[in-house]
């Protein structure tokens, strides 16, 4: 998954893409586990657009999306926020959520 900057995130939203944004911080242990789960998801759903960003460098995104904690997965459909996920639970759970997003 590519690290995205503010401009790339803004473009993704402006162009009304469907996919997900993953916000994390490097010292967060739960984020490290979540990253591994998303690596599997990327292999299962390669056509779904995705980007990740270190929230330490994008405080304006934390404010814009009203992110309460990390890890945070924001599901986007046609450029609009559909859902925020803080409890990643399992790979099958994420796969189901992201498959629904595409449908």
C-alpha positions as CSV (number, residue, x, y, z in Angstrom):
1,X,0.0,0.0,0.0
2,X,1.4,3.4,-1.0
3,X,1.9,6.2,1.5
4,X,-0.2,9.1,0.3
5,X,0.3,12.8,1.1
6,X,-2.4,15.4,1.5
7,X,-2.6,16.2,-2.2
8,X,-3.0,12.5,-3.2
9,X,-5.8,12.1,-0.6
10,X,-7.5,15.3,-1.9
11,X,-7.3,14.1,-5.5
12,X,-8.7,10.6,-4.6
13,X,-11.7,12.3,-3.0
14,X,-12.1,15.0,-5.7
15,X,-12.0,12.4,-8.5
16,X,-14.8,10.5,-6.7
17,X,-13.0,7.2,-6.4
18,X,-14.1,4.2,-4.4
19,X,-11.6,2.6,-2.0
20,X,-10.2,3.1,1.4
21,X,-7.8,5.3,3.3
22,X,-5.8,3.9,6.2
23,X,-4.5,6.2,8.9
24,X,-1.9,5.1,11.4
25,X,1.1,6.1,13.5
26,X,4.4,4.2,13.4
27,X,4.7,3.5,17.2
28,X,1.2,2.1,17.5
29,X,1.3,-1.7,18.0
30,X,-2.3,-2.2,16.9
31,X,-1.5,-0.2,13.7
32,X,1.3,-2.7,12.9
33,X,-1.1,-5.6,13.2
34,X,-3.7,-3.7,11.1
35,X,-1.1,-3.0,8.4
36,X,-0.4,-6.7,8.1
37,X,-4.1,-7.4,7.8
38,X,-4.4,-4.8,5.0
39,X,-1.5,-6.4,3.2
40,X,-3.6,-9.5,2.9
41,X,-6.6,-7.5,1.8
42,X,-4.5,-5.8,-0.9
43,X,-3.8,-9.2,-2.4
44,X,-7.4,-10.3,-2.2
45,X,-8.8,-7.0,-3.7
46,X,-6.1,-5.6,-5.9
47,X,-8.5,-3.5,-8.0
48,X,-9.7,-1.5,-5.0
49,X,-7.8,1.8,-4.7
50,X,-6.1,2.4,-1.4
51,X,-3.6,4.6,0.3
52,X,-2.2,5.0,3.8
53,X,-0.9,8.0,5.7
54,X,0.9,8.6,9.0
55,X,-1.5,10.8,11.0
56,X,1.4,12.5,12.7
57,X,2.2,14.4,9.5
58,X,-1.5,15.1,8.5
59,X,-3.2,16.6,11.6
60,X,-5.6,18.4,9.2
61,X,-6.9,15.1,7.9
62,X,-7.5,13.9,11.5
63,X,-9.7,17.0,11.9
64,X,-11.3,16.8,8.5
65,X,-12.3,13.1,9.0
66,X,-12.9,13.5,12.7
67,X,-10.5,10.6,13.4
68,X,-10.8,9.6,17.1
69,X,-7.9,7.1,17.2
70,X,-5.6,4.9,15.2
71,X,-5.7,2.7,13.4
72,X,-8.5,4.1,11.3
73,X,-9.8,2.7,8.1
74,X,-12.0,5.1,6.1
75,X,-14.2,3.5,3.5
76,X,-14.9,5.8,0.5
77,X,-17.5,5.3,-2.2
78,X,-17.6,7.8,-5.1
79,X,-15.5,10.2,-3.1
80,X,-17.8,10.2,0.0
81,X,-17.0,8.7,3.4
82,X,-19.2,5.7,4.0
83,X,-17.8,4.3,7.2
84,X,-14.9,4.6,9.7
85,X,-13.5,1.4,11.1
86,X,-11.4,1.5,14.3
87,X,-11.7,-2.2,15.3
88,X,-10.3,-4.2,12.4
89,X,-11.4,-7.5,14.0
90,X,-10.2,-9.9,11.3
91,X,-9.2,-10.2,7.6
92,X,-12.5,-11.9,6.7
93,X,-14.4,-9.0,8.4
94,X,-12.4,-6.4,6.4
95,X,-12.8,-8.4,3.2
96,X,-16.6,-8.5,3.7
97,X,-16.8,-4.7,4.4
98,X,-14.6,-3.8,1.4
99,X,-16.5,-6.2,-0.9
100,X,-19.8,-4.5,0.2
101,X,-18.2,-1.2,-0.6
102,X,-17.5,-2.2,-4.2
103,X,-21.0,-3.6,-4.7
